[in-house]
Amino acid sequence: MIREMTRLADEHDAINLAQGFPDFPAPAAVKEAAARAIAEDHNQYSITWGVPEFRRAIAATYARDYDMTLDPDTEICITCGSTEAMMATFLGVLDPDDEVVVFEPFYENYGPDSILAGASLRYVPLRPPEWTFDPDELHAAVGPRTRAIVLNSPHNPTGKVFSREELAEIVALCVERDLLVFTDEIYEHLTYDGHEHLPIASMPGMRDRTVTISALSKSYSVTGWRVGWAIASPALIGGIRAVHDFLTVAAPTPLQVAGVAALGLGLDERVRAVAEYRERRALMMEILRAARLDAVQPQGAYYVMADISGLGLGDDIATADRLVREAGVATVPGSSFVSRAEDGRHLVRFAFCKRLETLELAGQRLSAFLA
Ligand code: PLP
């Protein structure tokens, strides 16, 4: 649905607040590193699980940021984006008929991931305004066939950042019931207002039962590069590496080489990027308020779910359809992120990873349409 909304946005010349990709440039040093890597002939297959310098840079980054000690030779697999990392994890770690618990709303891809792996999903609701979960519902979702919990923090589509206490609840359950966690941390560097990202793999008891997934895509505004990674114990990464080998052989070599430069940008660049996202978030919230759309301010990532009940344009599909065709603003219907469509009928998702001018124009179009 997300990518279909992008297609419709292009068709109707609408501003694309549907798909989560920036309309501003990637950092110059990162682009130059990619051009240099191609000129220097890093143009052939890398070894399947990734360019060694890039894996070493990832290990150094996790040591610096999270005090996590990783062996770049035995615990990292570079993939084509976190999309492939999650798919390879489902295929490489699960057996058919296994069950996986996922919090909902959820990022769309986990459904197809489970279908392709022959696994099935069990859902635990996150409830607004804080998008919290009920620990009893989480416990009740775990059955005899449950192998793993999918975690995504900072969270798409709600912007929730799971707190240390919430993570501790999940850890306790995983240890008690011998479960794995597949954690999608692609928005790890985008948190606001003192909310901090804590990788669940760094918590006691979780190192060997976690597959940590992230990517260059969002942190460095290079969603088209298709470079991500999975981090797991040697026992788990073997299956992931094998699946990755047959899915894609390797991620793009020159862009992995440039990834070393991206990870080397340093903390100042990250602080600058977050400050800019904070401005975009403020403008997005102002636009939603002006349009009389109720929304909970996101704690992280770059999405916000807005309540469309007051607009009188119909359900989420009808509203998103009219917004893209008539207002010239593309969003994603809320039902794309939930297991039972009726739970998302009153919501649409806005992505605010756009220039301030783009967001301002989207705001003008929305108010003109709604007036
Ligand atoms: N995971 C989440 C939670 C996302 O929101 C997205 C993209 O929007 C992805 C994964 C896809 O990441 P990548 O481009 O690295 O495959």
Boltz pocket constraint, residues with backbone or C-beta under 6 A from the ligand:
constraints:
  - pocket:
      binder: B
      contacts: [[A, 20], [A, 80], [A, 81], [A, 82], [A, 83], [A, 84], [A, 107], [A, 152], [A, 154], [A, 155], [A, 156], [A, 184], [A, 186], [A, 214], [A, 215], [A, 216], [A, 217], [A, 218], [A, 223], [A, 227], [A, 228]]
      max_distance: 6.0
